[in-house]
């Protein structure tokens, strides 16, 4: 995704939630890239900030620039391999919190729609019957005046999965200036604009790459009701 006027937040510069000899866990702020892009101005990112303090830091997974929340990094090749395998084999559990446009009627459900690249409009993704399988479970946490706070659990890890799935459901994530612009959605006239994308990786559960101990890391979502 091309990023215009990239101005990563200076505060918090790094919000480290856990660190040992094998891994580092941070809560990434919205607006900070997970790893560098090609342009020189994108060098400032979560990975390079950590590497300034801990040069052995290795990238394991990514969050979209606009998404905030829990990220884990490895500190050696063995831990990197182990953690990447856990993500690839779906042995991790990721819970996101999103505020979406409109009132989601069912208390819970799942979205089972395959996704693929929009070849005419890269890097957009879209529902594609010939794409890769993608499954997201959702649960309503709070219905507000013209929006809904949801817990989202992606059981697959497709690019922009949560954003495209919620758009397909008719309830785009508020503040999504990538997929949400000029998009009709169900049962509401609420303005989509927000200061940021209302998507936050609130918790991540995995096994420690060295001793196999179950670990869970939590970063409270910032989308409090008015």
C-alpha positions as CSV (number, residue, x, y, z in Angstrom):
1,X,0.0,0.0,0.0
2,X,1.4,3.4,-1.0
3,X,1.4,5.8,2.0
4,X,1.2,9.5,1.5
5,X,2.4,12.1,4.0
6,X,3.7,9.4,6.4
7,X,4.1,11.0,9.7
8,X,4.5,8.3,12.4
9,X,3.5,9.2,15.9
10,X,6.4,10.2,18.2
11,X,4.4,9.4,21.4
12,X,4.5,6.7,22.4
13,X,7.8,6.1,20.6
14,X,7.7,2.5,21.9
15,X,5.2,0.8,24.2
16,X,7.0,-2.4,25.2
17,X,4.7,-4.8,27.0
18,X,7.1,-7.8,27.4
19,X,10.7,-8.7,26.7
20,X,12.9,-11.7,27.2
21,X,15.8,-13.4,25.4
22,X,13.5,-14.8,22.7
23,X,10.8,-12.3,22.0
24,X,9.5,-8.7,22.4
25,X,5.9,-7.7,22.6
26,X,4.7,-4.1,21.9
27,X,1.5,-2.2,21.6
28,X,1.9,-0.5,18.2
29,X,0.2,2.9,17.8
30,X,-2.0,3.7,14.8
31,X,-0.1,5.5,12.1
32,X,3.2,3.5,12.6
33,X,4.3,1.0,10.0
34,X,5.2,-2.5,11.2
35,X,8.3,-2.7,8.9
36,X,10.0,-0.3,6.5
37,X,8.6,0.4,3.0
38,X,10.7,1.2,-0.1
39,X,10.6,4.9,0.4
40,X,13.3,6.4,2.6
41,X,10.8,8.2,4.7
42,X,9.2,4.9,5.8
43,X,12.4,3.7,7.5
44,X,10.9,4.8,10.8
45,X,8.7,1.9,11.9
46,X,8.1,-0.5,14.8
47,X,10.8,-2.8,13.6
48,X,13.6,-0.2,13.2
49,X,12.6,1.5,16.5
50,X,13.1,-1.8,18.3
51,X,16.3,-2.5,16.5
52,X,17.8,0.7,17.7
53,X,17.4,-0.7,21.3
54,X,17.7,-4.4,20.5
55,X,19.6,-5.0,17.2
56,X,18.6,-8.7,17.2
57,X,14.9,-7.9,16.7
58,X,13.3,-9.8,13.8
59,X,9.8,-9.3,12.2
60,X,7.3,-12.1,12.7
61,X,4.0,-10.7,11.5
62,X,2.5,-7.3,10.6
63,X,-0.3,-5.0,11.5
64,X,-1.6,-2.5,8.9
65,X,-0.1,1.0,9.5
66,X,-3.5,2.3,10.6
67,X,-4.2,-0.6,12.9
68,X,-3.0,-0.4,16.5
69,X,-2.4,-3.1,19.1
70,X,-0.3,-6.1,20.1
71,X,2.6,-7.2,18.0
72,X,5.2,-9.8,18.7
73,X,8.8,-9.8,17.5
74,X,11.5,-12.5,17.7
75,X,15.0,-12.0,19.0
76,X,16.8,-14.9,17.3
77,X,16.3,-17.1,14.3
78,X,15.0,-20.1,16.2
79,X,12.3,-18.0,17.9
80,X,11.5,-16.4,14.6
81,X,10.9,-19.7,12.9
82,X,8.8,-21.1,15.8
83,X,6.6,-18.0,16.0
84,X,6.1,-17.8,12.2
85,X,5.1,-21.5,12.2
86,X,2.5,-20.8,15.0
87,X,1.0,-18.1,12.9
88,X,1.0,-20.1,9.7
89,X,-0.5,-23.2,11.4
90,X,-3.1,-21.1,13.2
91,X,-1.8,-22.0,16.6
92,X,-2.2,-18.4,17.8
93,X,-5.4,-16.7,18.8
94,X,-5.9,-13.0,17.8
95,X,-8.7,-10.9,19.1
96,X,-9.4,-7.5,17.5
97,X,-11.8,-4.7,18.6
98,X,-13.5,-2.6,15.9
99,X,-16.1,0.1,15.8
100,X,-18.2,-0.3,12.7
101,X,-20.8,1.8,10.9
102,X,-24.4,1.0,11.6
103,X,-26.1,-1.4,14.0
104,X,-25.1,-5.0,13.6
105,X,-28.2,-7.1,14.3
106,X,-27.0,-10.6,15.2
107,X,-25.2,-10.9,18.5
108,X,-22.6,-13.1,17.0
109,X,-21.8,-14.8,13.7
110,X,-19.1,-15.5,11.2
111,X,-18.1,-14.3,7.8
112,X,-16.9,-17.0,5.4
113,X,-16.0,-15.2,2.2
114,X,-12.9,-15.9,0.1
115,X,-10.6,-12.9,-0.6
116,X,-8.3,-12.0,-3.4
117,X,-6.4,-9.1,-4.9
118,X,-8.3,-6.6,-7.0
119,X,-6.1,-6.8,-10.0
120,X,-7.5,-3.7,-11.6
121,X,-6.9,-1.6,-8.4
122,X,-3.9,-2.8,-6.5
123,X,-3.3,-3.1,-3.6
124,X,-7.0,-3.3,-2.8
125,X,-8.4,-6.7,-1.8
126,X,-11.9,-7.9,-2.6
127,X,-14.3,-10.8,-2.1
128,X,-13.4,-13.2,-4.8
129,X,-15.0,-16.6,-5.4
130,X,-11.7,-17.8,-6.8
131,X,-9.6,-16.3,-4.0
132,X,-8.2,-17.8,-0.8
133,X,-10.5,-18.9,1.9
134,X,-11.1,-16.4,4.7
135,X,-13.0,-16.8,7.9
136,X,-13.8,-14.2,10.6
137,X,-15.9,-14.6,13.7
138,X,-17.6,-11.6,15.3
139,X,-19.4,-10.8,18.5
140,X,-21.3,-7.7,19.4
141,X,-19.8,-5.9,22.5
142,X,-21.9,-2.8,22.4
143,X,-24.6,-1.2,20.2
144,X,-24.2,2.6,20.1
145,X,-26.4,5.3,18.6
146,X,-25.2,4.7,15.0
147,X,-22.3,2.3,15.3
148,X,-21.5,-1.1,16.8
149,X,-18.4,-2.1,18.9
150,X,-17.4,-5.6,17.8
151,X,-14.9,-8.3,18.9
152,X,-13.4,-9.8,15.7
153,X,-11.5,-13.1,15.6
154,X,-9.8,-13.8,12.3
155,X,-9.3,-17.6,11.8
156,X,-7.3,-16.9,8.7
157,X,-4.7,-14.2,8.0
158,X,-5.5,-12.7,4.6
159,X,-4.5,-9.2,3.6
160,X,-7.0,-6.6,4.9
161,X,-9.3,-9.5,5.9
162,X,-11.2,-7.7,8.7
163,X,-11.6,-4.5,6.7
164,X,-12.9,-6.3,3.6
165,X,-15.1,-8.7,5.5
166,X,-16.8,-6.0,7.5
167,X,-17.3,-4.0,4.3
168,X,-18.9,-7.0,2.7
169,X,-21.2,-7.4,5.7
170,X,-22.4,-3.9,5.1
171,X,-20.7,-2.4,8.2
172,X,-17.3,-0.9,7.2
173,X,-14.9,-0.1,10.0
174,X,-15.1,3.6,11.0
175,X,-12.2,5.7,10.0
176,X,-11.2,3.4,7.1
177,X,-10.2,5.9,4.4
178,X,-8.9,3.1,2.2
179,X,-12.1,0.9,1.9
180,X,-14.7,3.1,3.6
181,X,-14.9,6.1,1.3
182,X,-18.1,6.7,-0.5
183,X,-19.3,3.2,0.3
184,X,-23.0,2.5,1.0
185,X,-23.7,0.4,4.0
186,X,-26.7,-1.0,5.9
187,X,-29.2,0.8,8.0
188,X,-27.3,4.0,8.8
189,X,-26.3,7.4,7.5
190,X,-23.5,7.8,10.1
191,X,-20.4,9.6,8.9
192,X,-17.5,7.2,8.4
193,X,-14.8,9.8,9.2
194,X,-12.8,9.3,12.3
195,X,-9.3,10.6,13.3
196,X,-8.0,7.0,12.8
197,X,-9.0,3.6,11.7
198,X,-11.1,2.1,14.5
199,X,-9.4,-1.3,14.5
200,X,-7.2,-2.5,17.4
201,X,-5.4,-5.8,18.0
202,X,-6.4,-6.2,21.6
203,X,-5.0,-9.6,22.5
204,X,-2.7,-12.2,21.2
205,X,-2.3,-15.7,22.6
206,X,0.6,-18.0,21.6
207,X,3.2,-20.4,23.0
208,X,6.6,-19.3,24.1
209,X,9.1,-20.3,21.4
210,X,11.6,-21.7,23.9
211,X,9.6,-23.5,26.6
212,X,6.2,-23.8,25.1
213,X,4.5,-22.0,27.9
214,X,1.1,-20.4,26.9
215,X,1.3,-16.6,26.9
216,X,-1.4,-14.0,26.4
217,X,-0.7,-10.3,25.8
218,X,-3.4,-7.6,26.1
219,X,-3.6,-4.0,25.1
220,X,-7.0,-2.3,25.9
221,X,-8.8,-0.8,22.9
222,X,-9.2,3.0,22.8
223,X,-12.7,3.1,21.4
224,X,-14.7,4.1,24.5
225,X,-18.2,5.3,24.0
226,X,-19.0,9.0,24.2
